Amino acid sequence: MKQSDLIGLFFVGLGSAAGLAHTFTGPASPPPDIRSVSALSPTTRDLELGEDLEQQLADELASLFGPWGSPSLTQTPFSSVDKEDEAWEEAASLYARKCAHCHGNTGTANTTTAALLSPKPRDLSLGIMKFTSTPIGQSAQLSDIERVIREGVPSTAMSGFSALSKEDLRAVSLYTAWLLFRGDTEQRAAKVLKTRANGVPEIVARAKEDAQKSWSAEPLQIPENLLAPQEGSAARGEQLIQSPKAGCVGCHGNDLSGKGLASWNHADSEWLLRDVWGNTSRPRDLRHEPLSGGESAADIYRRIAVGIKGTSMPGVSAQLSAQEIADLVQYILQERRIAR
Protein backbone atom coordinates (compact mmCIF):
# COMPACT_ATOMS: atom_id res chain seq x y z
CA MET A 1 0.00 0.00 0.00
CA LYS A 2 1.30 3.44 -0.92
CA GLN A 3 2.24 5.96 1.76
CA SER A 4 -0.48 8.34 0.53
CA ASP A 5 -3.08 5.59 0.98
CA LEU A 6 -1.84 4.89 4.51
CA ILE A 7 -2.07 8.58 5.37
CA GLY A 8 -5.62 8.67 4.00
CA LEU A 9 -6.61 5.64 6.08
CA PHE A 10 -5.09 7.26 9.16
CA PHE A 11 -7.23 10.37 8.74
CA VAL A 12 -10.35 8.31 8.07
CA GLY A 13 -9.70 6.41 11.29
CA LEU A 14 -8.94 9.57 13.23
CA GLY A 15 -12.05 11.28 11.96
CA SER A 16 -14.18 8.24 12.68
CA ALA A 17 -12.91 8.13 16.26
CA ALA A 18 -13.57 11.84 16.71
CA GLY A 19 -17.02 11.46 15.20
CA LEU A 20 -17.86 8.50 17.41
CA ALA A 21 -16.93 10.49 20.50
CA HIS A 22 -18.97 13.43 19.26
CA THR A 23 -21.98 11.18 18.77
CA PHE A 24 -22.45 11.04 22.52
CA THR A 25 -22.08 14.77 23.09
CA GLY A 26 -24.10 16.23 20.21
CA PRO A 27 -23.13 19.24 18.08
CA ALA A 28 -21.08 21.97 19.73
CA SER A 29 -23.18 24.83 18.39
CA PRO A 30 -26.79 25.35 17.32
CA PRO A 31 -27.66 25.77 13.63
CA PRO A 32 -28.02 29.33 12.33
CA ASP A 33 -31.35 31.07 12.45
CA ILE A 34 -33.37 29.92 9.46
CA ARG A 35 -34.02 33.49 8.32
CA SER A 36 -30.34 34.42 8.40
CA VAL A 37 -28.31 34.44 5.18
CA SER A 38 -25.88 32.18 7.07
CA ALA A 39 -28.56 29.50 6.69
CA LEU A 40 -27.88 29.48 2.95
CA SER A 41 -25.33 27.00 1.66
CA PRO A 42 -21.77 28.15 0.89
CA THR A 43 -22.44 27.31 -2.77
CA THR A 44 -25.35 29.76 -2.85
CA ARG A 45 -23.35 32.49 -1.12
CA ASP A 46 -20.51 31.97 -3.60
CA LEU A 47 -22.90 33.15 -6.33
CA GLU A 48 -22.79 36.63 -4.72
CA LEU A 49 -26.45 37.37 -5.26
CA GLY A 50 -26.25 40.41 -3.02
CA GLU A 51 -27.34 40.86 0.59
CA ASP A 52 -30.92 41.84 -0.18
CA LEU A 53 -31.56 38.94 -2.58
CA GLU A 54 -29.88 36.44 -0.25
CA GLN A 55 -32.10 37.62 2.60
CA GLN A 56 -35.23 37.25 0.49
CA LEU A 57 -34.18 33.73 -0.50
CA ALA A 58 -33.45 32.77 3.13
CA ASP A 59 -36.84 34.14 4.23
CA GLU A 60 -38.73 32.27 1.51
CA LEU A 61 -36.97 28.97 2.24
CA ALA A 62 -37.67 29.44 5.94
CA SER A 63 -41.38 29.99 5.33
CA LEU A 64 -41.58 26.87 3.15
CA PHE A 65 -39.39 24.41 5.02
CA GLY A 66 -39.51 25.46 8.65
CA PRO A 67 -36.62 25.48 11.17
CA TRP A 68 -33.86 22.91 11.50
CA GLY A 69 -35.08 21.61 14.81
CA SER A 70 -38.71 21.34 13.75
CA PRO A 71 -39.00 20.99 9.97
CA SER A 72 -42.28 21.28 8.13
CA LEU A 73 -43.38 17.70 7.52
CA THR A 74 -45.45 18.62 4.48
CA GLN A 75 -42.39 20.04 2.72
CA THR A 76 -40.49 16.81 2.15
CA PRO A 77 -40.20 14.76 -1.03
CA PHE A 78 -41.74 11.84 0.82
CA SER A 79 -44.67 13.58 2.48
CA SER A 80 -46.93 10.61 1.73
CA VAL A 81 -44.69 8.24 3.70
CA ASP A 82 -46.21 7.10 6.97
CA LYS A 83 -44.22 8.84 9.67
CA GLU A 84 -44.30 7.53 13.21
CA ASP A 85 -45.06 10.70 15.17
CA GLU A 86 -42.85 9.80 18.12
CA ALA A 87 -39.97 8.75 15.85
CA TRP A 88 -40.21 11.96 13.81
CA GLU A 89 -40.15 14.03 16.99
CA GLU A 90 -36.76 12.46 17.67
CA ALA A 91 -35.45 12.99 14.13
CA ALA A 92 -33.74 16.35 14.67
CA SER A 93 -32.03 15.23 17.88
CA LEU A 94 -31.04 11.89 16.32
CA TYR A 95 -29.49 13.69 13.37
CA ALA A 96 -27.71 16.05 15.77
CA ARG A 97 -26.22 13.15 17.73
CA LYS A 98 -25.47 10.72 14.93
CA CYS A 99 -24.79 12.88 11.86
CA ALA A 100 -24.08 16.54 12.62
CA HIS A 101 -20.50 16.04 13.81
CA CYS A 102 -19.54 15.23 10.20
CA HIS A 103 -22.35 16.61 8.02
CA GLY A 104 -23.00 19.75 10.07
CA ASN A 105 -26.15 21.07 11.67
CA THR A 106 -27.47 22.27 8.33
CA GLY A 107 -25.94 19.53 6.17
CA THR A 108 -23.08 21.63 4.76
CA ALA A 109 -20.32 19.37 6.18
CA ASN A 110 -18.48 22.45 7.40
CA THR A 111 -17.29 21.01 10.71
CA THR A 112 -14.01 20.43 12.54
CA THR A 113 -14.45 16.69 12.18
CA ALA A 114 -15.17 16.94 8.46
CA ALA A 115 -11.99 18.95 7.92
CA LEU A 116 -9.95 15.96 9.17
CA LEU A 117 -11.46 13.49 6.74
CA SER A 118 -10.54 12.38 3.25
CA PRO A 119 -12.81 11.97 1.43
CA LYS A 120 -14.80 14.76 3.03
CA PRO A 121 -18.31 13.94 4.28
CA ARG A 122 -21.12 14.72 1.87
CA ASP A 123 -22.36 18.31 1.71
CA LEU A 124 -26.10 17.66 1.77
CA SER A 125 -26.93 21.29 1.01
CA LEU A 126 -26.33 20.67 -2.71
CA GLY A 127 -29.30 18.30 -2.70
CA ILE A 128 -27.35 15.49 -4.40
CA MET A 129 -26.86 11.93 -3.18
CA LYS A 130 -24.26 9.79 -4.94
CA PHE A 131 -25.57 6.26 -4.58
CA THR A 132 -29.18 5.91 -5.70
CA SER A 133 -31.44 3.51 -7.56
CA THR A 134 -32.66 6.25 -9.91
CA PRO A 135 -31.20 7.50 -13.21
CA ILE A 136 -28.80 10.43 -13.55
CA GLY A 137 -30.81 13.65 -13.34
CA GLN A 138 -33.31 12.13 -10.90
CA SER A 139 -33.08 12.30 -7.12
CA ALA A 140 -32.88 9.56 -4.52
CA GLN A 141 -35.56 7.24 -3.25
CA LEU A 142 -36.11 7.14 0.51
CA SER A 143 -34.89 3.53 0.40
CA ASP A 144 -31.59 4.77 -1.10
CA ILE A 145 -31.05 7.11 1.83
CA GLU A 146 -31.97 4.41 4.33
CA ARG A 147 -29.58 1.95 2.70
CA VAL A 148 -26.60 4.33 2.86
CA ILE A 149 -27.30 5.28 6.48
CA ARG A 150 -27.81 1.64 7.47
CA GLU A 151 -24.83 0.16 5.57
CA GLY A 152 -22.41 3.09 5.42
CA VAL A 153 -19.89 3.77 2.63
CA PRO A 154 -16.75 1.60 2.48
CA SER A 155 -13.34 3.32 2.49
CA THR A 156 -14.80 6.43 4.13
CA ALA A 157 -15.60 7.57 7.65
CA MET A 158 -19.31 6.98 6.94
CA SER A 159 -19.91 3.95 9.10
CA GLY A 160 -23.19 2.09 8.98
CA PHE A 161 -25.93 2.63 11.55
CA SER A 162 -27.44 -0.84 11.40
CA ALA A 163 -27.88 -0.76 15.18
CA LEU A 164 -30.59 1.87 14.85
CA SER A 165 -34.14 0.67 15.29
CA LYS A 166 -36.35 0.61 12.20
CA GLU A 167 -38.21 3.66 13.52
CA ASP A 168 -35.02 5.64 14.23
CA LEU A 169 -33.55 4.73 10.85
CA ARG A 170 -36.71 5.95 9.13
CA ALA A 171 -36.69 9.19 11.17
CA VAL A 172 -33.04 10.02 10.44
CA SER A 173 -33.55 9.13 6.76
CA LEU A 174 -36.58 11.43 6.49
CA TYR A 175 -34.68 14.25 8.17
CA THR A 176 -31.77 13.70 5.76
CA ALA A 177 -34.26 13.72 2.87
CA TRP A 178 -35.65 17.01 4.19
CA LEU A 179 -32.13 18.52 4.20
CA LEU A 180 -31.42 17.22 0.69
CA PHE A 181 -34.76 18.41 -0.69
CA ARG A 182 -34.37 21.83 0.90
CA GLY A 183 -30.87 22.05 -0.56
CA ASP A 184 -32.08 20.96 -4.00
CA THR A 185 -34.77 23.64 -3.97
CA GLU A 186 -32.28 26.28 -2.80
CA GLN A 187 -29.75 25.44 -5.51
CA ARG A 188 -32.35 25.50 -8.28
CA ALA A 189 -33.72 28.85 -7.09
CA ALA A 190 -30.29 30.41 -6.58
CA LYS A 191 -29.21 29.60 -10.15
CA VAL A 192 -32.29 31.39 -11.51
CA LEU A 193 -31.81 34.36 -9.18
CA LYS A 194 -28.27 34.80 -10.49
CA THR A 195 -29.78 36.06 -13.75
CA ARG A 196 -33.20 37.25 -12.57
CA ALA A 197 -33.26 39.34 -9.41
CA ASN A 198 -37.01 39.66 -8.82
CA GLY A 199 -40.02 37.50 -8.04
CA VAL A 200 -38.27 35.46 -5.34
CA PRO A 201 -41.44 33.73 -3.98
CA GLU A 202 -42.45 32.56 -7.46
CA ILE A 203 -38.91 31.43 -8.31
CA VAL A 204 -38.58 29.41 -5.09
CA ALA A 205 -42.03 27.88 -5.56
CA ARG A 206 -41.14 26.82 -9.11
CA ALA A 207 -37.79 25.47 -7.94
CA LYS A 208 -39.59 23.38 -5.33
CA GLU A 209 -42.01 22.03 -7.96
CA ASP A 210 -39.11 21.05 -10.22
CA ALA A 211 -37.29 19.44 -7.32
CA GLN A 212 -40.41 17.48 -6.39
CA LYS A 213 -40.60 16.03 -9.90
CA SER A 214 -36.99 14.91 -9.65
CA TRP A 215 -37.63 13.35 -6.25
CA SER A 216 -40.62 11.44 -7.62
CA ALA A 217 -38.56 9.30 -10.01
CA GLU A 218 -39.15 5.57 -10.23
CA PRO A 219 -36.25 3.34 -9.19
CA LEU A 220 -34.42 1.11 -11.63
CA GLN A 221 -35.86 -2.38 -11.79
CA ILE A 222 -33.11 -4.95 -11.23
CA PRO A 223 -33.48 -8.04 -13.49
CA GLU A 224 -32.78 -10.62 -10.80
CA ASN A 225 -33.09 -13.46 -13.33
CA LEU A 226 -30.03 -12.14 -15.16
CA LEU A 227 -27.83 -11.76 -12.10
CA ALA A 228 -27.29 -15.46 -11.46
CA PRO A 229 -24.07 -16.74 -13.11
CA GLN A 230 -24.73 -17.86 -16.69
CA GLU A 231 -22.49 -19.77 -19.02
CA GLY A 232 -20.47 -17.36 -21.14
CA SER A 233 -21.69 -14.26 -19.28
CA ALA A 234 -18.33 -13.30 -17.71
CA ALA A 235 -16.52 -13.92 -21.01
CA ARG A 236 -18.94 -11.62 -22.82
CA GLY A 237 -18.45 -9.06 -20.08
CA GLU A 238 -14.67 -9.19 -20.48
CA GLN A 239 -14.96 -8.34 -24.17
CA LEU A 240 -17.59 -5.66 -23.55
CA ILE A 241 -15.73 -3.88 -20.75
CA GLN A 242 -12.82 -3.19 -23.11
CA SER A 243 -15.07 -1.89 -25.87
CA PRO A 244 -15.93 1.75 -26.73
CA LYS A 245 -19.59 0.79 -26.40
CA ALA A 246 -19.27 0.27 -22.64
CA GLY A 247 -16.77 3.11 -22.22
CA CYS A 248 -15.29 1.73 -19.00
CA VAL A 249 -11.54 1.71 -19.62
CA GLY A 250 -11.23 5.47 -20.16
CA CYS A 251 -11.55 5.94 -16.41
CA HIS A 252 -11.04 2.47 -14.95
CA GLY A 253 -8.14 1.54 -17.24
CA ASN A 254 -7.50 -1.55 -19.34
CA ASP A 255 -6.41 -3.38 -16.18
CA LEU A 256 -9.45 -2.07 -14.21
CA SER A 257 -7.09 -0.40 -11.70
CA GLY A 258 -8.99 2.90 -11.86
CA LYS A 259 -6.10 4.64 -13.58
CA GLY A 260 -7.39 5.22 -17.08
CA LEU A 261 -6.22 7.98 -19.41
CA ALA A 262 -9.20 10.15 -18.47
CA SER A 263 -8.76 9.76 -14.72
CA TRP A 264 -5.03 9.46 -13.98
CA ASN A 265 -2.08 11.63 -15.02
CA HIS A 266 0.66 9.04 -15.32
CA ALA A 267 3.39 11.64 -15.84
CA ASP A 268 2.62 13.56 -12.64
CA SER A 269 1.00 10.68 -10.69
CA GLU A 270 -2.15 12.60 -9.86
CA TRP A 271 -5.89 12.15 -10.23
CA LEU A 272 -7.63 14.25 -12.88
CA LEU A 273 -11.33 14.07 -11.98
CA ARG A 274 -13.33 16.00 -9.40
CA ASP A 275 -16.89 15.64 -8.21
CA VAL A 276 -19.46 18.41 -7.78
CA TRP A 277 -18.40 18.87 -4.16
CA GLY A 278 -14.86 19.75 -5.26
CA ASN A 279 -13.29 16.51 -4.04
CA THR A 280 -10.91 14.33 -6.00
CA SER A 281 -13.05 11.76 -7.81
CA ARG A 282 -11.08 8.52 -8.05
CA PRO A 283 -12.51 5.61 -10.05
CA ARG A 284 -12.48 2.29 -8.19
CA ASP A 285 -9.93 -0.42 -8.75
CA LEU A 286 -12.64 -2.87 -9.75
CA ARG A 287 -10.53 -5.91 -8.91
CA HIS A 288 -9.16 -5.08 -5.49
CA GLU A 289 -10.87 -2.16 -3.76
CA PRO A 290 -14.11 -2.02 -1.78
CA LEU A 291 -16.96 -0.73 -3.92
CA SER A 292 -18.56 2.26 -2.22
CA GLY A 293 -22.01 1.64 -3.66
CA GLY A 294 -22.13 -1.99 -2.47
CA GLU A 295 -20.57 -5.23 -3.68
CA SER A 296 -23.49 -7.54 -4.41
CA ALA A 297 -24.45 -8.36 -7.99
CA ALA A 298 -27.52 -6.10 -7.68
CA ASP A 299 -25.42 -3.24 -6.25
CA ILE A 300 -22.90 -3.42 -9.09
CA TYR A 301 -25.69 -3.69 -11.70
CA ARG A 302 -27.30 -0.57 -10.23
CA ARG A 303 -24.08 1.45 -10.26
CA ILE A 304 -23.31 0.53 -13.88
CA ALA A 305 -26.87 1.16 -15.04
CA VAL A 306 -27.60 4.48 -13.31
CA GLY A 307 -24.10 5.73 -12.50
CA ILE A 308 -22.95 7.72 -9.47
CA LYS A 309 -24.49 11.16 -9.12
CA GLY A 310 -22.24 14.17 -8.77
CA THR A 311 -19.30 12.33 -10.34
CA SER A 312 -17.98 11.43 -13.78
CA MET A 313 -19.47 7.92 -13.50
CA PRO A 314 -22.40 7.94 -15.97
CA GLY A 315 -25.19 5.45 -16.23
CA VAL A 316 -25.10 3.21 -19.30
CA SER A 317 -28.65 1.90 -19.35
CA ALA A 318 -29.34 3.93 -22.50
CA GLN A 319 -26.61 2.26 -24.55
CA LEU A 320 -26.36 -1.21 -23.01
CA SER A 321 -29.06 -3.85 -22.69
CA ALA A 322 -29.94 -5.44 -19.38
CA GLN A 323 -28.13 -8.60 -20.48
CA GLU A 324 -24.99 -6.65 -21.38
CA ILE A 325 -24.95 -4.91 -18.01
CA ALA A 326 -25.43 -8.29 -16.32
CA ASP A 327 -22.44 -9.63 -18.32
CA LEU A 328 -20.30 -6.75 -17.02
CA VAL A 329 -21.42 -7.57 -13.49
CA GLN A 330 -20.43 -11.22 -13.85
CA TYR A 331 -17.01 -10.32 -15.25
CA ILE A 332 -16.31 -7.85 -12.42
CA LEU A 333 -17.42 -10.38 -9.80
CA GLN A 334 -15.22 -13.04 -11.41
CA GLU A 335 -12.18 -10.75 -11.38
CA ARG A 336 -12.79 -9.77 -7.76
CA ARG A 337 -12.95 -13.44 -6.77
CA ILE A 338 -9.68 -14.16 -8.58
CA ALA A 339 -7.97 -11.16 -6.94
CA ARG A 340 -8.81 -12.30 -3.41
VENTA-V70128 format. One record per backbone hydrogen bond with DSSP energy under -1.0 kcal/mol. NH is the residue of the N-H (numbers start at 1). CO is the residue of the C=O. Records with the same first field share a line. If there is no record, write none. Layout:
NH->CO, CO
This chain:
6->2
7->3
8->4
9->5
10->6
11->7
12->8
13->9
14->10
15->11
16->12
17->13
18->14
19->15
20->16
21->17
22->18
23->19
25->22
26->22
36->33
39->36
40->37
45->41
46->42
47->44
48->45
54->50
55->51
56->52
57->53
58->54
59->55
60->56
61->57
62->58
63->59
64->60
65->61
66->62
72->65
75->72
79->76
81->78
88->84
89->85
91->88
94->90
95->91
96->92
97->93
98->94
99->95
100->95
102->99
103->99
104->100
107->104
109->103
115->111
116->113
117->114
124->107
126->123
127->124
138->135
139->214
145->141
146->142
147->143
148->144
149->145
150->146
151->147
152->148
153->158
156->153
159->157
161->149
164->161
169->165
170->166
171->167
172->168
173->169
174->170
175->171
176->172
177->173
178->174
179->175
180->176
181->177
182->178
183->179
184->180
185->181
186->182
187->183
188->184
189->185
190->186
191->187
192->188
193->189
194->190
195->192
196->192
203->199
204->200
205->201
206->202
207->203
208->204
209->205
210->206
211->207
212->208
213->209
214->210
215->211
216->213
217->214
220->133
224->222
226->223
227->224
233->230
236->232
237->233
238->234
239->235
240->236
241->237
243->240
247->243
251->248
252->248
253->249
256->253
258->252
260->251
262->250
264->260
265->270
266->264
269->265
270->265
272->263
275->279
276->310
278->275
281->273
286->256, 284
289->285
294->291
300->296
301->297
302->298
303->299
304->300
305->301
306->302
307->303
308->313
309->130
311->308
316->304
317->305
319->316
320->316
325->321
326->322
327->323
328->324
329->325
330->326
331->327
332->328
333->329
334->330
335->331
336->332
337->333
338->334
339->335
